[in-house]
Amino acid sequence: MLSLVVAALVIKSLQPLHELPVDAGTNVPAYMYARDAQFEYLATPNGLYRAPRLATSLPQRIAFEGEAVHAVAVNEGALYVAKGAVNEAATHP
């Protein structure tokens, strides 16, 4: 529970991300982060965002508007994205 509150506070403290929805209850959405040499990426419940530096620039949604993106990773120049429904029962025993 404490980690969810801390994650929400960290996300809320990043001024350029103030337009991204963050719930203040116990049902805090998950935001995943990845970066490569040029960009930082943020997977959100409302699409995939990208910015040269998330802490200092306004991120742009680059894909999956209105779709839940729950994971993002970069490996050897390739961007990997997982989206869609997550089976909560399988991920949270």
N, C-alpha and C positions, 0 to 999 in steps of 0.2 A: 504494500500500500504506500509506504513512504517513498519507494522508488518511483511510483506513478506520479505522486505529488511533485517530487523533485524534477522529474522529466517535464511535467507541465509547466513548472516555474522556469526552467531553462528555456523552453520553447517560447514562453511568453516574454522572456527577457530579451529575446532577439528582435529588435525593433523592425527590421525589414520583413519579418514574418508575421507582423501584427494582423494581416488580412487573412491568415489561415485560421480556420476554426479550431479552437481548443476548448473542450468541455471542462468545467471546473468541478465536476462530480467524481464519483468513483469509477465511472465508465469513460476514462480518458482514452481517446483514440491513440493508436500506435503510430509513431513517426519513425521511419528508418532512414539512415544517412549513409552516403557513400561519396567518395571523391576520386577524381583522376587528376591528371596533370593540368587540365584546363578548368574543370567545373566541380562544383559540389552539388549533389543530388539529394532530394528529400522525397521519400515515398509517403503519401498522405492518404486519408480516406477519400480525398477528392482529386486524385490524380498524381502525376509525377512532376516535380518542380526541379528547376536547375538555375544556378547562378554562378558567376565566377568566384564569388565568396559570399556565402549566405549571411555572415555577420555584418557585412557592409553594403550589400547590394540587394535590390528587390528581386526575389526569385520569379521566374516565369514558368507557368505550367507548359510543359512541352509534350505531354501525352496523357491520355486516359481521363479526360475531363468527366467528372461525375462518377468515376469508378474507383473502388477501393484498391489502392496499391499498398501491399503490406510488406514488401521487401525490395531492396535495391542493393546491387553489388557491382563492383568494377573489378575485372581481372584481365590482365594482359591486353588492355585497350578495348575490351568488350564490356558493354553495360548489360547487366542482367536484371530483369524486373519480374516480380511475382505479383499477380493481381487476382482479384476475385474474392469470393467468400472463403473465410477461414473456418474450419471446423473447430469451434471453441472447446468442445468436449475433448478433442484429441490433443489440443495444445495446453489446456489448463485442467489437470486432473483434480 
